[in-house]
Amino acid sequence: MPEYGYFLSCEEFGPADLVEQARMAEQAGFRALWISDRHHPWNDAQGQSPFVWSVIGALSEGGGGAKPVSGGTKVCYGADRDEAVRTVRRLWSNQLLPGEMGQILPTPSHFEQLEPLISEEMVGENTVCGDDVDEHVAALTAFADAGFDRVYVNQIGPDQRGFFDFYRTEVLPRLR
């Protein structure tokens, strides 16, 4: 059985929120953390990217720690699937750009220019969206079936507390 961890997104949140998410992740039953290291946000909708080593220092005070990546999936918990898909498309559209385009564009405005290329259908195919427990469990089980020993999950969007409650009470217990 893989170890399930949580991905902390410096592109979306400031230091205090990241430390709070790490605390909620531990309480929800996640056993590892992974944190991004960006020098600037990818687009204007994000606008964070704190100095990651300071955040890691704050995390270590709470007993958390970052571990290497072995595989992961992005999820967006929301009141319903349509709302969650719209959130993903708005905040993470660059993740679905073809080839290396999502990594080589020089400025955030270039990403924003390409956002119309990403349809809501493309988001739904590549991200688990909404509050369907079976869909979340199936996506994570696929990594376990493929032999991954660690799987990291990232909640895209604003409802962090709802996401952690959902994973603590519904998703993680079914994966054990």
TILUMMI-264619 format. One line per 5 residues: number of its first residue (from 1); for each residue x, y, z of N, C-alpha, C. Coordinates in pm, 1 decimal. Layout:
NUM	X:Y:Z:X:Y:Z:X:Y:Z; ...
// end
This chain:
1	84.7:-117.9:0.0:0.0:0.0:0.0:89.0:124.0:0.0; 59.7:218.6:-87.2:142.2:339.9:-90.6:122.0:426.6:33.9; 219.4:509.6:56.4:207.6:615.2:156.9:144.6:734.3:85.5; 37.1:788.2:141.4:-31.5:901.5:79.2:15.6:1030.6:144.5; 57.2:1122.9:59.0:108.3:1250.9:104.9:31.5:1365.9:42.8
6	60.1:1484.4:91.8:-6.0:1604.4:43.0:96.9:1699.1:-17.5; 62.5:1757.7:-131.6:147.5:1853.6:-200.7:107.7:1994.7:-160.8; 202.8:2072.3:-109.5:181.6:2211.7:-70.7:222.2:2300.6:-187.5; 129.3:2380.9:-236.5:151.1:2461.4:-356.5:187.3:2605.2:-322.5; 316.7:2635.3:-330.9:362.9:2772.3:-305.3:309.4:2871.4:-408.6
11	268.6:2820.8:-525.1:215.5:2910.3:-627.7:79.3:2966.3:-590.2; 8.1:2894.3:-507.1:-128.2:2934.0:-472.3:-142.3:3000.8:-336.6; -52.1:2969.1:-241.7:-75.7:3010.5:-104.2:47.1:3073.0:-41.3; 23.9:3158.7:56.1:131.4:3219.8:132.6:178.9:3128.0:244.3; 285.2:3168.5:315.7:347.5:3081.9:416.3:253.6:3036.2:527.8
16	174.9:3126.2:583.9:87.0:3088.1:695.0:-15.9:2984.9:649.8; -71.2:3003.9:528.8:-168.2:2907.2:476.9:-103.5:2771.1:452.8; 20.7:2771.0:402.1:89.6:2644.5:376.0:115.7:2567.3:504.8; 156.3:2637.4:609.4:179.2:2572.5:738.8:46.9:2518.2:794.7; -59.9:2593.4:779.8:-191.4:2547.3:825.6:-236.6:2425.1:745.9
21	-212.7:2426.3:615.5:-248.8:2310.3:533.4:-168.9:2187.0:574.6; -42.0:2205.0:606.1:39.7:2092.2:651.4:-18.4:2033.9:780.4; -61.8:2119.7:870.6:-123.2:2073.1:995.4:-252.5:1996.9:966.3; -336.6:2053.1:877.2:-462.2:1986.3:842.4:-436.0:1854.1:769.8; -330.9:1850.3:685.6:-296.1:1727.1:613.8:-259.9:1616.7:712.0
26	-179.6:1650.5:811.7:-141.6:1551.3:911.8:-264.2:1501.3:987.3; -352.4:1593.8:1026.9:-473.6:1555.4:1099.0:-566.9:1470.7:1013.0; -564.1:1493.2:882.1:-650.3:1416.4:791.0:-598.4:1275.6:767.2; -469.6:1252.8:795.3:-413.2:1119.5:777.4:-308.1:1109.1:669.2; -272.1:1219.9:605.9:-162.0:1217.8:510.3:-32.3:1196.7:587.8
31	61.3:1118.4:532.3:183.2:1081.8:603.6:310.3:1143.7:547.8; 299.7:1227.2:445.0:417.2:1290.1:385.5:376.5:1423.8:325.4; 473.2:1510.6:309.7:451.5:1639.6:244.7:550.6:1655.0:130.4; 507.5:1726.6:29.6:593.8:1765.8:-81.3:561.4:1912.2:-105.0; 659.3:1995.2:-126.8:635.7:2138.4:-143.2:705.7:2187.5:-269.0
36	639.4:2276.1:-341.5:697.8:2330.4:-464.2:796.9:2440.9:-430.2; 887.3:2464.9:-521.6:988.7:2568.8:-505.1:988.1:2654.5:-630.7; 914.8:2762.7:-628.0:904.3:2852.8:-743.0:957.6:2989.8:-704.2; 1013.6:3058.3:-802.4:1063.3:3193.1:-777.2:955.2:3297.9:-797.8; 852.2:3262.4:-873.6:741.1:3354.8:-897.2:618.0:3273.0:-932.8
41	499.3:3331.2:-918.2:377.2:3260.2:-955.1:372.8:3238.5:-1106.6; 297.1:3137.6:-1149.6:285.7:3109.9:-1292.3:194.2:3207.8:-1363.5; 94.1:3261.3:-1295.6:4.6:3357.1:-1361.2:-55.6:3451.2:-1257.8; -124.9:3554.0:-1305.1:-178.3:3657.1:-1215.7:-283.0:3603.9:-1118.0; -348.1:3493.0:-1149.8:-449.8:3437.2:-1060.1:-386.6:3374.5:-936.6
46	-257.2:3348.7:-939.5:-192.4:3284.1:-826.2:-131.7:3390.2:-734.7; -15.3:3440.6:-763.2:38.9:3555.1:-691.5:102.6:3530.6:-556.5; 160.1:3413.3:-529.7:221.7:3387.9:-400.3:371.0:3360.4:-415.5; 410.1:3237.9:-401.5:547.7:3188.8:-409.9:640.3:3246.9:-303.4; 617.4:3210.9:-177.1:708.1:3252.7:-71.2:842.1:3180.9:-83.2
51	940.3:3225.9:-8.6:1070.8:3160.9:-5.7:1053.1:3023.8:60.2; 1068.7:2918.3:-19.5:1029.6:2784.6:22.9:1109.1:2735.3:143.9; 1236.5:2772.0:155.7:1316.0:2719.5:266.5:1269.2:2774.5:400.1; 1218.3:2895.0:401.3:1159.7:2949.1:524.8:1033.2:2871.9:562.2; 952.9:2838.8:461.8:830.9:2762.1:487.6:867.5:2622.6:539.9
56	968.8:2559.3:480.1:1012.1:2427.1:527.8:1059.6:2435.5:672.1; 1128.4:2543.1:707.6:1169.8:2562.3:845.8:1050.2:2568.5:939.0; 948.0:2643.3:899.2:826.9:2651.7:980.9:757.6:2516.0:989.5; 756.4:2441.1:880.2:695.2:2307.7:881.1:769.3:2213.1:975.1; 900.2:2224.0:978.4:977.1:2133.3:1063.4:950.6:2157.2:1211.0
61	911.0:2276.4:1246.7:875.6:2304.6:1386.4:753.5:2225.2:1429.8; 666.5:2195.0:1332.8:545.4:2120.2:1364.2:560.7:1970.8:1347.4; 682.7:1925.5:1316.4:705.7:1782.3:1302.0:687.8:1732.1:1160.0; 644.3:1819.4:1065.9:627.0:1776.7:927.1:759.4:1778.3:854.8; 759.9:1729.2:735.1:881.0:1731.2:654.9:850.1:1695.0:512.1
66	933.2:1738.9:419.2:913.1:1709.4:278.3:986.7:1582.3:241.7; 928.3:1503.6:154.3:989.5:1381.1:105.5:990.9:1385.4:-47.1; 1073.2:1304.4:-110.5:1080.6:1305.2:-256.4:949.8:1261.7:-321.6; 934.7:1299.7:-445.3:813.5:1270.9:-520.9:823.1:1134.0:-586.9; 716.8:1055.8:-578.6:710.9:928.3:-649.0:588.3:917.8:-737.4
71	505.5:1016.8:-744.2:383.3:1012.5:-825.9:276.8:1090.8:-757.1; 178.8:1142.0:-830.3:73.4:1218.9:-766.0:-38.1:1255.6:-859.9; -142.4:1310.7:-802.2:-257.0:1354.2:-880.3:-311.1:1482.9:-821.2; -365.8:1565.2:-908.4:-428.8:1688.3:-862.9:-578.1:1662.6:-849.0; -634.8:1715.7:-743.3:-778.0:1702.8:-723.1:-834.7:1840.7:-694.5
76	-962.1:1854.1:-716.5:-1028.9:1979.4:-680.5:-1161.3:1943.2:-616.5; -1165.8:1951.3:-486.4:-1287.6:1924.7:-412.4:-1375.5:2049.6:-422.1; -1501.3:2032.5:-448.8:-1592.7:2145.8:-456.2:-1734.4:2099.9:-430.8; -1825.5:2196.9:-427.2:-1965.4:2166.1:-400.1:-2021.6:2071.0:-505.2; -1974.4:2084.3:-629.1:-2012.7:1991.8:-735.2:-1902.4:1988.0:-840.0
81	-1912.7:1893.9:-930.5:-1808.6:1872.9:-1030.6:-1790.4:1994.4:-1121.6; -1900.3:2056.4:-1165.7:-1889.0:2169.4:-1258.1:-1813.4:2285.4:-1195.1; -1844.7:2315.9:-1069.7:-1774.0:2423.4:-999.6:-1625.2:2389.6:-986.4; -1595.4:2265.6:-952.8:-1456.7:2224.2:-936.0:-1379.6:2232.7:-1068.2; -1440.9:2191.3:-1178.6:-1375.0:2198.3:-1309.6:-1346.0:2343.6:-1346.8
86	-1440.3:2432.0:-1322.9:-1416.7:2575.0:-1352.5:-1300.7:2629.8:-1269.3; -1291.0:2589.0:-1143.5:-1180.6:2633.3:-1057.7:-1046.9:2584.8:-1112.0; -1039.2:2457.9:-1148.6:-914.1:2403.7:-1202.6:-875.2:2475.3:-1330.0; -969.3:2496.1:-1417.4:-938.6:2560.9:-1545.8:-885.2:2701.7:-1523.1; -941.2:2771.6:-1427.6:-898.5:2908.6:-1400.7:-760.5:2913.2:-1336.1
91	-733.2:2824.8:-1240.7:-609.3:2832.2:-1165.0:-493.4:2751.6:-1222.1; -520.9:2642.6:-1291.9:-413.4:2550.8:-1332.0:-416.7:2516.2:-1480.2; -461.6:2604.8:-1563.8:-474.4:2571.4:-1705.7:-341.0:2534.1:-1769.0; -231.1:2590.6:-1723.9:-101.6:2560.1:-1785.2:-61.9:2413.5:-1768.0; -118.2:2343.5:-1670.6:-84.2:2202.8:-1648.9:-127.0:2114.6:-1765.4
96	-222.1:2162.6:-1846.8:-275.1:2080.1:-1955.1:-225.6:2122.7:-2091.5; -133.6:2217.2:-2098.1:-78.2:2258.6:-2226.5:3.1:2144.4:-2286.0; 2.6:2131.4:-2417.7:72.7:2018.6:-2478.9:224.6:2029.7:-2470.2; 289.4:1912.6:-2469.3:435.4:1906.4:-2471.9:499.7:1983.2:-2358.4; 606.5:2054.9:-2390.5:679.6:2132.9:-2290.4:627.4:2274.9:-2277.0
101	521.5:2306.7:-2348.2:471.0:2443.5:-2349.0:443.0:2496.4:-2208.2; 393.4:2410.8:-2119.5:362.0:2452.6:-1984.0:484.0:2486.8:-1900.5; 603.8:2449.7:-1946.0:724.0:2475.0:-1869.3:814.6:2581.0:-1931.0; 805.4:2605.6:-2060.9:905.5:2690.1:-2127.0:859.8:2831.8:-2157.0; 735.2:2863.8:-2133.3:689.3:2999.6:-2161.6:756.9:3097.5:-2065.8
106	804.7:3211.7:-2116.9:889.1:3298.6:-2035.3:818.5:3381.6:-1928.2; 693.7:3417.2:-1946.8:629.0:3503.1:-1847.1:487.9:3453.3:-1816.9; 433.6:3489.2:-1701.7:296.0:3450.1:-1668.9:194.8:3496.6:-1772.5; 216.0:3612.9:-1835.0:118.7:3659.9:-1934.2:111.3:3565.0:-2054.1; 220.6:3495.8:-2085.4:216.8:3397.5:-2193.9:123.9:3281.0:-2158.6
111	125.9:3237.5:-2034.4:34.6:3132.0:-1991.6:-109.4:3178.6:-2004.8; -134.4:3300.0:-1962.1:-270.5:3352.6:-1966.6:-321.2:3363.3:-2109.5; -232.6:3393.2:-2205.0:-272.2:3400.6:-2345.6:-315.1:3264.2:-2398.7; -258.8:3157.4:-2344.1:-290.5:3023.0:-2391.2:-408.4:2958.9:-2318.7; -460.0:3023.0:-2215.0:-569.6:2964.7:-2138.0:-688.8:2924.2:-2223.6
116	-724.9:3002.8:-2327.4:-840.0:2959.7:-2409.7:-821.5:2824.2:-2478.4; -699.1:2775.5:-2491.6:-675.4:2644.9:-2553.4:-719.0:2529.6:-2464.2; -736.2:2556.1:-2334.9:-770.2:2451.1:-2239.5:-920.8:2450.5:-2217.2; -985.0:2343.6:-2258.8:-1129.6:2333.2:-2242.7:-1162.7:2272.5:-2106.1; -1286.7:2291.9:-2064.2:-1330.6:2231.2:-1938.5:-1332.5:2079.1:-1949.3
121	-1353.8:2025.8:-2070.0:-1351.1:1881.0:-2089.1:-1209.6:1826.6:-2065.3; -1106.5:1900.7:-2110.0:-968.2:1856.7:-2088.6:-936.5:1851.6:-1939.8; -986.1:1948.3:-1863.8:-962.3:1950.2:-1719.6:-1023.4:1826.6:-1655.2; -1146.7:1795.5:-1692.2:-1216.0:1682.0:-1634.0:-1149.9:1548.7:-1662.9; -1074.3:1540.2:-1771.3:-1006.3:1415.5:-1805.5:-877.2:1397.2:-1726.3
126	-818.1:1505.1:-1678.5:-685.3:1498.9:-1618.2:-682.2:1531.4:-1469.5; -792.6:1572.6:-1414.0:-798.5:1610.6:-1273.6:-924.5:1551.0:-1212.6; -913.6:1497.0:-1093.4:-1030.7:1445.8:-1024.4:-1103.7:1565.5:-965.0; -1228.1:1585.5:-1005.5:-1301.9:1704.5:-963.2:-1430.7:1666.6:-891.3; -1464.2:1745.4:-789.9:-1591.5:1727.7:-722.1:-1582.1:1647.5:-594.3
131	-1697.4:1594.7:-552.3:-1705.4:1527.0:-423.3:-1747.2:1380.6:-435.9; -1715.5:1318.3:-549.6:-1746.0:1177.4:-570.5:-1633.1:1093.3:-509.3; -1661.5:1031.0:-396.8:-1561.3:952.2:-323.6:-1503.0:843.7:-412.0; -1588.6:774.2:-485.4:-1541.6:664.7:-569.6:-1442.4:713.3:-675.0; -1465.3:831.4:-731.1:-1374.2:885.3:-831.3:-1237.1:915.1:-770.9
136	-1234.5:972.8:-651.6:-1107.6:1001.1:-583.4:-1034.1:871.1:-550.1; -1106.5:774.7:-494.2:-1045.6:647.0:-456.5:-991.6:575.3:-580.4; -1067.4:576.3:-689.9:-1022.6:508.9:-812.7:-894.7:572.0:-867.2; -886.4:704.8:-865.0:-767.1:773.0:-916.3:-644.4:736.9:-833.2; -658.3:732.7:-703.1:-544.5:700.9:-617.2:-510.6:552.0:-620.8
141	-611.2:468.5:-633.2:-588.1:324.4:-642.4:-510.4:289.3:-769.2; -532.0:365.4:-876.0:-458.2:341.1:-1000.8:-307.2:354.6:-978.8; -266.2:450.5:-896.3:-123.1:464.9:-865.0:-73.1:345.5:-783.8; -152.8:300.9:-687.6:-114.2:184.3:-607.6:-101.9:60.8:-697.1; -197.9:43.2:-787.4:-195.5:-71.6:-877.9:-74.9:-67.4:-971.3
146	-27.3:53.6:-1001.2:89.7:68.1:-1088.6:221.0:48.1:-1012.4; 213.2:31.4:-880.4:331.6:1.8:-802.0:398.1:120.5:-734.5; 334.4:236.8:-734.4:392.7:352.5:-666.7:393.9:329.5:-516.7; 502.7:371.6:-450.6:509.6:356.6:-305.6:470.1:484.1:-233.0; 468.2:596.4:-301.3:420.0:723.1:-245.5:334.5:792.3:-349.8
151	222.2:845.5:-306.3:132.7:920.3:-394.0:97.4:1050.1:-323.1; 117.5:1160.3:-392.7:88.0:1292.1:-336.9:-36.6:1349.6:-402.1; -119.6:1411.2:-321.3:-244.2:1471.5:-367.1:-234.9:1621.6:-345.5; -289.2:1697.5:-439.4:-291.2:1842.9:-427.8:-432.6:1893.2:-449.3; -486.8:1965.2:-354.5:-618.2:2027.9:-365.9:-602.4:2161.1:-437.8
156	-668.6:2176.3:-550.3:-666.2:2300.5:-626.0:-789.7:2380.7:-587.7; -771.7:2503.8:-545.8:-886.5:2587.7:-516.4:-898.2:2626.3:-370.5; -1005.0:2696.2:-338.7:-1015.3:2762.2:-208.5:-1064.7:2678.1:-91.0; -1134.9:2568.5:-113.7:-1197.9:2498.5:-1.6:-1103.5:2395.8:60.9; -996.0:2443.6:120.6:-896.8:2354.4:180.0:-954.8:2275.1:296.6
161	-1024.4:2340.6:386.4:-1078.9:2270.6:503.7:-1177.8:2163.0:461.0; -1264.8:2194.8:365.9:-1359.8:2094.9:314.8:-1288.7:1976.3:253.0; -1181.5:2004.9:177.3:-1102.1:1898.3:116.9:-1043.2:1807.0:223.4; -977.2:1863.1:324.2:-913.2:1780.4:426.8:-1016.1:1700.8:506.4; -1131.2:1760.1:535.9:-1237.5:1685.1:604.2:-1285.6:1568.7:517.5
166	-1302.2:1594.4:388.0:-1346.3:1493.2:291.6:-1246.8:1376.9:285.2; -1118.8:1408.2:277.4:-1017.4:1302.8:270.3:-1004.6:1229.2:403.4; -1016.1:1301.5:515.8:-1004.9:1237.4:647.3:-1119.5:1140.0:671.5; -1242.8:1179.4:634.1:-1359.7:1097.5:667.7:-1403.1:1001.4:557.2; -1373.7:1034.8:429.9:-1427.6:955.6:320.0:-1321.9:881.1:236.8
171	-1215.8:950.4:196.1:-1123.8:893.2:98.0:-1013.8:807.6:161.9; -935.1:867.0:250.0:-820.7:793.2:306.8:-862.4:665.1:380.3; -972.6:664.0:455.7:-1011.2:538.5:520.6:-1038.0:424.9:420.7; -1085.3:456.4:302.2:-1112.4:352.9:202.0:-985.1:304.0:134.2; -875.6:377.1:148.2:-749.8:337.7:86.0:-664.1:252.0:178.7
176	-702.8:239.0:303.6:-622.6:163.5:400.8:-665.4:19.0:409.3
// end
